[in-house]
């Protein structure tokens, strides 16, 4: 066990969607940094795994990409949430909240885990 | 939905890989730059900043790999790679690829075309509902297993049988159709009232015959075939109810048959009339002119039905001993009756094509084997570099699939064309009797056949090279190339394949030889007449005009006389049956002054005009020919053939002996006045049976055949026959003008023998070519593998002749075994062919020897080329290449 947790299976997509909703259009590096920062540097994100996930989401139609300029004036691929992506985010947020609330109930009476 | 979309995008992504890769590289680059900048800002050194950025990414290459895998479908992607690689492999060896594809194509094309033929003829059921319930029902006599049925017997069989739902009868005929432009002879068929209902076919237009419409008192009604409806009435719907004049008698059109209706025994009949049994023949139980068909009751077998009819026939024999003694029964399935004759030939052809396909597959396999041997190194290297065994196997499967796919695809295309050609080759006359062939094509069954062949080929072509891919072999592969000795295992397998191939080729060649010899014998069978320069035609007199015997005699004499006077014509004559047609139109006779045992003496009967035998140039053995004016007013006479004289008179002189009908009715007594040579009356491969000839003027019939001999090219005579006869009476029908040689070569027996001989010869020729190529491939490869060994031998002082001996000896051993095995198998195969052989034994030594010699020679020739190459190996170079 390291100090930082790996990104949980299946949550990366949700994080990306949420990040794009909050930040608006963003390039891959920005998304990666944001996820890491948001987690308070508790999550260890292998940046390389982000790109196939972005490609997959693009193939599935939740995000789209276009070429734009990054802050250092380089050509960068900018990802934007699509309407389908927003719907997906809403759905997944609800289901995530439900899941966590269910799981949380199991721990209501117990103390903080070690 | 989402995942489908993603999948489609990934498939599409396979076609834009390069673009995506370039884009991603740019994106990655930007990513790294940003990270490096940030790291620098955090105070790292330049080198450390870049290293940390790459670490955070998890490795450039790995990221690229993961991205690109997500971008496409990896399975398809590797498949594409395999395909591309296979394509490269095939292109790299164009000789091998083209040869392999061509061989498979030849095999597939031949077998598919033949299968389509067999499918059309044997598998396609009769185009009627429940076709397996239909049977042909006829009488049977000693030399005609399926003779005609007499009308009165038909009525009794129909009435007394218990196993048929219905039983019907039909009889071909020709009608003189009165059209606006004159009189035209048309083919017709007389059928009993329930004929179409028994077949299960309903008219397209109008109505079917009603029950009782075929009684002598019934109305004269006719149904049109679809082509006749189109041809004479332009497809007018109002045709039903109209009148039509056939033989000068008015008939009413009651219906039109559908376009799809076919009736193989007489598919060209245009006018279908109800059978009015008013002719003199139908009133006599001894006169046989019908064929019966019946529909079996459900659950009744053909054998049961036959047994039932046999009982009835026996009953009738007791009741009518004079007419029915010795009258047997034939009941067989209708499909058997229709295609029975051609079945053995088709099965032979199918077997031949199958063997050719086998040779082709064996050949391609042995080529693949040779190649996999020389690719051992490549495979071993790929294996050593980390390709999994499955990946390597997949490569072979892909290559096998490609080969099989291209080969069978091309084969299918060629087969399609070939099948069309085959149908074209079948003469019009034959198609009338085999209408089912016209519908031949690439239907589902044929397609299934091709798919089966394709799958077998694909499996074979992938397994063969794979069998060389055991892990041990692979390990050897890396080291072996240097040593250059070919595996013994391979040599044994390759050698066995060559032996198999040669054996199959021998079988095909022997069968082709035997069939060819049969055909030769058939065409050179003794006809006992001179067929060159003879023309024949059928003449039909309108019954209504020529009602009296004297009128028929007069007009026939006039026709014969006028035709005989045409320029170039040396003689003209008339007969009731053209020679080489059939053992049919028989008569029952009994000799005056001999004890009668009640057995019928059944002989071929022909009524001929006085000049008939001289026109045909058939030799007179004893006595005299008929003379002019030998008509009903003169004493009745007969001429018999040699077979007749030998069978019934032995050494006695038959001239002057008398005979009559089975009851020796005084007006039937005839005197034998002459004996002629055994003029061939039946098909070329049939036995010569006793025949009797009567003067045609003593026995009148409104249909007869003209036989005309010309000094000139007989083809120029054909077009003038009809005009000459129409000058006498335009109402007389003239049909089937043909030369005698054409008639003989178009006959079914000649046709079947010729076509099977040609086709099997074609297969055999291809087999010879393929097996020679196969032998060449194996020997050439074995030489290339033994170059070093041969070099050493030569360095040690072996002469060139010794090298030749070595290589040719090996080839000779293989060829010897192959040919020996083939000879044994072909005698067996020829035994199965026996029914198709004519005048030649299954173990014809000449054919066997010729084939062995031919194949031996070509095998040696195939081995000579690589042997010469081996002998020209320079020892120094062979050793240096170490």
Interface residues (C-beta under 8 A of the other chain):
Chain A: X27 X28 X29 X30 X32 X33 X46 X47 X48 X49 X51 X52 X55 X56 X59 X60 X61 X70 X71 X72 X74 X75 X76 X77
Chain B: X2 X3 X5 X6 X9 X10 X13 X23 X24 X26 X27 X28 X29 X30 X31 X33 X34 X35 X37 X38 X56 X57 X58 X59 X62 X63 X66 X67 X69 X70 X71
